[in-house]
Amino acid sequence: MESLAKAGPLNLSNLIKQHYHHTKLSCIISNPFVSWAVDAALENGIPCAMLWIQPCLPLLHTEDLPSFLLPSNSFGGVFKLLSDMFETIKKYKWVLANSFFELEKEAIESMTELCPIRPVGPLVPPLLLDQHQSLDVGIEMKKPDETSLDWLNKQRPHSVIYVSFGSLAVLSAKTMEAIATALKNTKHPFLWVVKTAGQLPLGFEEETKTQGLIIPWSLQTKVLAHPSIACFITHCRWNSMLEALVAGVPMIAYPQWSDQPTNAKLVVDVFKVGLKLKPGPNGVISNEDIEECITQMLSGPEFEGFKKNAAVLKQAACEAVTSGGSSERNIRLFVNEIARRS
């Protein structure tokens, strides 16, 4: 990261001068992890906006903090990256947030006193926002397994447990065994994204072949939008969490690192759309705790509350991006300001 920060500004500035010397760039939009981009933009007289891709924050306990801020963090360069990020934020003319005002009203109002933040999200595929599919210009990181949608079509509404921990998380063998045992014991249908079958306990796939489906990668937005999905066991990466919120799907949070513990705090205590799995003293979750969470999510006393809160947030997200909605207005204001400067 340090090498990129040293070489990035000069190379970006040279790229702008070499390839856009006949064209006036109206704006550069960068994410928080390339905070040096704003210096190259200012050097070339181009206004710059930061696209903030993480949530605002409620009151936190130690276990809720992003892992990079803890003494146990082994990625030393990240703390400096975060420090530089907040130091350079004052240089940006705009900070665009992948969120929406109705989701984080209190935090957004507070942050506007520090920087010109404008929520323009949720930045999710149009399928989740009840918009026309022709508007979808996204790409998939990997080739998804489309058999999952055919399988979901055969399941009852609100019956399937969807399990996915993204492309980076690597779970221990004990954790994989606990999840597998819990899924088998609940007897609920499940769709589990597992990168390689070798990560599963021996014999599990054969034992549960009539109960669940295991795939290497999923069309996540289509899966979450499917009426058979009852809940989502997730690592709480912000994008995945937003997709679940917009789909109206309650969550069981099992955060791993980075901002995921903080996002899990939002799921449970702020948005109130789910529960959190807590590892035992040995650092491993038990299958009993997972089974209890699944039972509570699908039939416990808070079940209806989770569904209701998720539905309310789904509606708010859809309204935010429609004509006149909070995010749509912010995007329009942003574009108009750029147009006036051009």
C-alpha positions in Angstrom: 0.0 0.0 0.0 2.9 2.4 0.8 4.5 1.7 -2.6 1.2 2.4 -4.3 0.7 5.7 -2.3 4.2 6.8 -3.4 3.9 5.9 -7.1 0.1 6.4 -7.6 -0.2 10.3 -7.6 2.6 10.8 -10.1 1.4 8.0 -12.4 -2.2 9.1 -12.3 -1.2 12.7 -13.0 0.9 11.6 -16.0 -2.0 9.4 -17.2 -4.3 12.4 -17.1 -1.8 14.6 -19.0 -1.0 12.0 -21.6 -4.4 10.7 -22.4 -6.8 13.6 -21.6 -4.8 16.7 -22.6 -7.4 17.4 -25.4 -10.3 16.6 -23.2 -11.4 18.4 -20.0 -12.3 15.9 -17.3 -15.3 17.1 -15.3 -14.6 15.1 -12.2 -12.6 12.2 -10.7 -14.4 9.8 -8.4 -12.1 7.6 -6.2 -12.7 5.3 -3.2 -11.2 5.8 0.3 -8.3 3.4 -0.3 -6.7 5.5 -3.0 -6.9 8.8 -1.0 -3.8 10.0 -2.9 -6.0 10.3 -6.1 -7.3 13.7 -4.8 -3.8 15.2 -5.0 -3.4 14.2 -8.7 -6.9 15.7 -9.3 -6.1 19.0 -7.6 -2.7 19.2 -9.4 -4.6 19.1 -12.7 -7.4 21.4 -11.6 -10.1 18.7 -11.6 -12.7 18.5 -8.8 -12.6 15.2 -7.0 -15.3 13.2 -5.1 -14.7 10.3 -2.7 -17.1 7.3 -2.9 -17.4 6.1 0.7 -18.0 2.4 0.6 -18.5 1.7 4.3 -21.2 2.5 6.8 -21.4 5.4 9.3 -20.9 4.3 12.9 -23.0 4.0 16.1 -21.5 3.7 19.6 -19.2 0.7 19.6 -17.7 -1.8 22.0 -14.2 -3.3 21.4 -15.6 -6.4 19.7 -17.5 -4.1 17.3 -14.5 -2.2 16.1 -13.1 -2.7 12.6 -10.3 -5.3 13.0 -7.7 -3.0 11.6 -8.0 -0.7 14.6 -7.3 -3.4 17.2 -3.9 -4.0 18.8 -4.0 -7.6 17.4 -4.1 -6.3 13.8 -1.3 -7.8 11.8 -1.8 -5.5 8.8 0.3 -2.6 10.0 0.1 -0.6 6.8 -3.7 -0.4 7.0 -3.7 1.9 10.0 -1.6 4.4 8.2 -3.9 4.1 5.2 -6.9 4.9 7.3 -5.1 7.8 8.9 -4.2 9.2 5.5 -7.8 8.6 4.3 -9.3 10.8 7.1 -6.5 13.4 6.7 -7.2 13.9 3.0 -11.0 13.8 3.2 -11.0 17.6 3.7 -9.5 18.0 0.2 -12.5 16.5 -1.5 -15.3 18.6 -2.9 -17.8 15.8 -2.4 -18.0 12.5 -0.4 -20.5 10.2 -2.1 -21.7 7.4 0.2 -22.9 4.0 -0.8 -25.8 4.3 1.6 -29.1 6.2 1.8 -30.2 8.9 4.1 -33.1 7.0 5.6 -30.8 4.1 6.6 -28.3 6.2 8.6 -30.0 9.5 9.1 -28.4 10.4 12.5 -24.9 9.6 11.5 -25.1 11.3 8.1 -26.5 14.5 9.6 -23.6 14.4 12.1 -21.0 13.8 9.4 -22.2 16.7 7.2 -20.6 19.0 9.8 -17.2 17.5 9.0 -17.4 16.9 5.3 -19.7 17.4 2.3 -21.2 13.8 2.4 -24.0 12.9 0.0 -25.6 9.4 0.2 -26.2 8.1 -3.4 -27.0 4.5 -2.7 -27.8 1.8 -2.3 -25.5 1.0 -5.2 -27.0 -2.4 -5.9 -28.3 -4.1 -9.1 -31.7 -2.8 -10.3 -33.3 -6.2 -9.7 -33.3 -5.6 -6.0 -34.8 -2.1 -6.4 -37.7 -3.2 -8.5 -36.2 -1.5 -11.5 -35.9 -2.8 -15.1 -33.2 -5.4 -15.7 -31.9 -3.5 -18.8 -30.4 -1.0 -16.4 -28.0 -3.6 -15.0 -24.5 -3.0 -16.2 -22.7 -4.9 -13.4 -20.2 -7.8 -13.9 -19.6 -11.0 -11.9 -16.2 -11.7 -10.4 -16.6 -15.4 -11.1 -18.8 -17.5 -13.2 -21.9 -18.2 -11.1 -23.7 -21.5 -10.8 -27.1 -20.9 -12.3 -28.5 -24.3 -11.1 -29.1 -22.6 -7.8 -32.0 -20.6 -9.2 -33.7 -23.8 -10.6 -33.2 -25.4 -7.2 -34.7 -22.4 -5.4 -37.7 -22.5 -7.6 -38.6 -25.9 -6.2 -38.5 -24.7 -2.5 -41.3 -23.3 -0.4 -41.5 -19.5 0.1 -39.4 -18.3 3.1 -37.9 -21.7 3.8 -34.2 -21.6 2.6 -31.2 -20.7 4.6 -28.6 -18.9 2.3 -25.0 -19.2 3.5 -22.2 -17.2 1.9 -19.0 -15.6 3.3 -17.7 -13.9 0.2 -14.6 -14.5 -1.8 -11.9 -13.7 0.8 -13.0 -15.3 4.1 -11.3 -18.6 4.9 -13.1 -20.5 7.7 -11.4 -23.0 9.9 -12.2 -26.7 9.6 -13.9 -26.6 13.0 -16.1 -23.7 11.9 -17.0 -25.4 8.7 -17.9 -28.5 10.7 -20.1 -26.5 13.1 -22.0 -24.8 10.2 -22.5 -28.1 8.4 -23.7 -29.9 11.5 -26.1 -27.1 12.3 -27.6 -26.9 8.8 -28.1 -30.7 8.8 -29.7 -30.7 12.3 -32.2 -27.9 11.5 -33.5 -29.9 8.6 -34.3 -26.7 6.8 -33.4 -26.5 3.1 -30.1 -24.6 2.6 -28.0 -23.0 -0.2 -24.4 -22.8 0.8 -21.6 -21.2 -1.2 -18.4 -23.1 -0.6 -15.4 -22.3 -2.8 -14.0 -25.9 -2.8 -15.9 -29.1 -1.8 -12.7 -30.2 0.1 -13.6 -27.7 2.8 -16.7 -29.6 3.8 -16.8 -32.4 6.4 -16.4 -35.9 4.9 -19.7 -37.3 3.7 -21.7 -34.1 4.4 -22.6 -33.4 0.8 -23.9 -36.9 0.3 -25.8 -36.9 3.6 -27.7 -33.7 2.8 -28.1 -34.0 -1.0 -32.0 -34.0 -0.6 -31.9 -31.1 1.9 -29.5 -28.6 0.5 -27.4 -27.4 -2.4 -23.7 -26.6 -2.3 -22.2 -24.4 -5.0 -18.9 -22.6 -5.6 -20.3 -19.2 -6.4 -23.8 -17.7 -6.6 -25.8 -15.0 -8.4 -26.2 -13.4 -5.0 -28.5 -10.6 -5.9 -30.9 -13.0 -7.7 -30.6 -15.5 -4.8 -31.5 -12.8 -2.2 -34.4 -11.6 -4.3 -35.8 -15.1 -4.6 -39.0 -15.6 -2.6 -37.8 -18.9 -1.1 -35.0 -17.3 0.9 -35.8 -17.0 4.6 -32.5 -15.7 6.0 -28.9 -15.0 5.1 -25.9 -16.2 7.1 -23.2 -13.6 6.2 -19.8 -12.2 7.0 -21.4 -8.7 6.8 -19.3 -7.2 4.1 -21.0 -3.8 3.5 -22.0 -4.6 -0.1 -23.5 -8.0 0.8 -25.3 -6.5 3.8 -26.8 -3.7 1.6 -28.0 -6.3 -0.9 -29.7 -8.2 1.9 -31.3 -5.1 3.3 -32.6 -4.0 -0.1 -33.9 -7.5 -0.7 -35.7 -7.4 2.6 -33.9 -10.5 3.9 -33.1 -10.9 7.7 -29.5 -11.8 8.5 -27.4 -14.0 10.9 -24.1 -12.1 11.2 -20.8 -13.9 11.5 -18.2 -11.2 10.9 -14.6 -12.0 10.1 -12.4 -8.9 9.8 -12.1 -5.3 8.6 -15.4 -3.4 9.0 -17.5 -6.5 9.3 -17.7 -6.5 13.1 -19.1 -3.0 12.9 -21.5 -3.9 10.2 -22.8 -6.8 12.3 -23.4 -4.3 15.1 -25.6 -2.3 12.7 -27.5 -5.4 11.7 -28.3 -6.4 15.3 -28.6 -3.2 17.3 -29.4 -0.4 14.8 -31.3 -1.9 11.9 -32.7 -4.7 14.0 -32.9 -7.2 11.1 -30.9 -10.1 12.6 -28.8 -11.9 15.1 -25.1 -12.3 15.6 -23.1 -15.5 16.1 -20.6 -15.2 18.9 -17.5 -17.5 19.1 -16.9 -19.4 22.3 -13.8 -19.0 24.5 -11.8 -21.2 22.0 -12.6 -18.7 19.2 -15.0 -21.1 17.4 -18.7 -21.0 17.1 -20.7 -24.1 18.1 -23.3 -25.9 16.0 -25.7 -25.5 19.0 -25.4 -21.7 18.8 -25.9 -21.7 15.0 -29.0 -23.9 15.4 -30.4 -21.6 18.0 -29.9 -18.6 15.8 -31.6 -20.3 12.9 -34.5 -21.3 15.1 -34.9 -17.8 16.4 -34.7 -16.3 12.9 -37.3 -18.6 11.4 -39.8 -19.1 14.3 -38.7 -17.2 17.4 -40.5 -14.3 19.2 -38.5 -11.8 17.2 -39.1 -13.5 13.8 -42.0 -11.1 12.8 -40.0 -8.1 13.9 -37.0 -9.0 11.8 -39.2 -9.5 8.8 -41.1 -6.2 9.3 -37.9 -4.2 9.9 -36.3 -5.7 6.8 -39.4 -4.9 4.7 -39.5 -1.3 5.9 -35.8 -0.8 4.9 -36.4 -2.4 1.6 -39.2 0.1 0.9 -37.0 3.0 2.0 -34.2 1.9 -0.2 -36.4 1.7 -3.3 -37.9 5.1 -2.5 -34.4 6.7 -2.1 -33.5 5.9 -5.7 -36.8 6.8 -7.4 -37.4 10.2 -8.9 -37.4 12.8 -6.1 -35.9 10.3 -3.6 -33.1 11.3 -1.3 -30.3 9.5 -3.2 -31.7 10.5 -6.6 -31.7 14.1 -5.6 -28.1 13.9 -4.4 -27.0 12.3 -7.7 -28.8 15.0 -9.6 -27.2 17.8 -7.5 -23.8 16.2 -8.0 -24.2 16.0 -11.8 -25.6 19.6 -12.0 -22.6 21.0 -10.0 -20.2 19.2 -12.3 -22.0 20.5 -15.4 -21.9 24.1 -14.1 -18.1 23.8 -13.7 -17.6 22.3 -17.1 
